[in-house]
Amino acid sequence: MTVSEAFNVNSTRVLAALLLVHTIGPQSIIVLPALTQGYVEQLGMSEANAGFLTSVEAWGISIAALSMMYLIRHFSWRLMMRVSLYVMVLANGLCLLNLPDAVFYACRFAAGFAGGIIVAVSYAMIGQTERTQRNFGLAIALVLVYGAVAFPAIAYLYKAFGMSGAFGFFACFAVTGLPFVGALPDRGGSRTQTDTPPEAPAISESLLASACMLLYFIGLMGVWSYFYRFGVRYGLSSESVGYALSISQFAGVAGAFLVVLFERVMRLSMGLLVGVLGCSIVIAALVFDQSYASFLVLTLLFQFAWNMTHPLLLSALARLDETGTVIAYGTGMQFLGMALGPSIAALLVTEESLSAVAFMGAFCTALSLAAVLLAIRLHAGRRSNNVQQYSH
């Protein structure tokens, strides 16, 4: 019996379970700014120590995603999901206790690592569905909706329970995913219900796809980490910049839902061209002085293009192979790029200007577009040649 016979990944039941578990994976990473604030206000940490602790969790999710480049082919997907949820519950539960610093840091790393496994396996599972473009759009949109709900919820929990409120929230949310793991597919296979084994991806396509995700997220995260500072350097008040960044989340939700609503009419290559070039143009525009109105527009466009493009990139990777391997590689490179981007940007900052950061972001995103379009073209050519050989 094939995976598709045992678990119909295109059924509403399986997809709903998958989207829920996927949202649990990055639950703490999405609200890292709130965690940093909590470490400072609730635990009395210095800003430097709080930033280091949040980076420990971020590196946990990045290292996990990189490890999935190997694990995704050798272990049960469902088992990895279940174990990761238990680790997330345990790690956050232990943080409710008065732990030694080393143990506390290890628990935050473990929570991040478990989240990285969940995200990577979720991407691979969504890549098995027939409507990958729509389903990736739903996944990204739900994570953004979670962020919109979680930020004010955690602020309330801080007031009511202190830092324990946030850790308890994370643990309880992870528990809600456990009953749904049994509905998920156990490992990758062909999206079609045949006994033909799925074709392995070409090395060139895998390398191009990985390079695309690495470059795209180096560029985006490098710029995003300094977006607040761009606004301040334009002479805008901190409150005005914070407001622009806050409402930009709604533009991100709109971008992801656009992919969902127009999946049947939006050509993948054209969507990528518009989305990634849109990001590059917005980033390049940051070089010039902006008024508050123009900065607000750029912020909205940046979030819209980013979250429209992300599900399209994941859908493109899913189309390159049916084994989940390229998705695993791409996810690893995504989180590596998210970790490297701010570090590279920090090296480019000068006291006089942030222009080098903007140029780096525009260049990396544009180069990522070239990489993914070339991968799609090579894949189409390879499939065409295979069809011709088979027909003969």
Helices and strands as residue ranges (DSSP letters): H 3-6, H 12-24, H 27-30, H 32-41, H 47-71, H 77-94, H 101-126, H 132-161, H 163-177, G 178-183, H 203-224, H 227-233, H 238-261, H 268-285, H 292-320, H 325-348, H 355-391
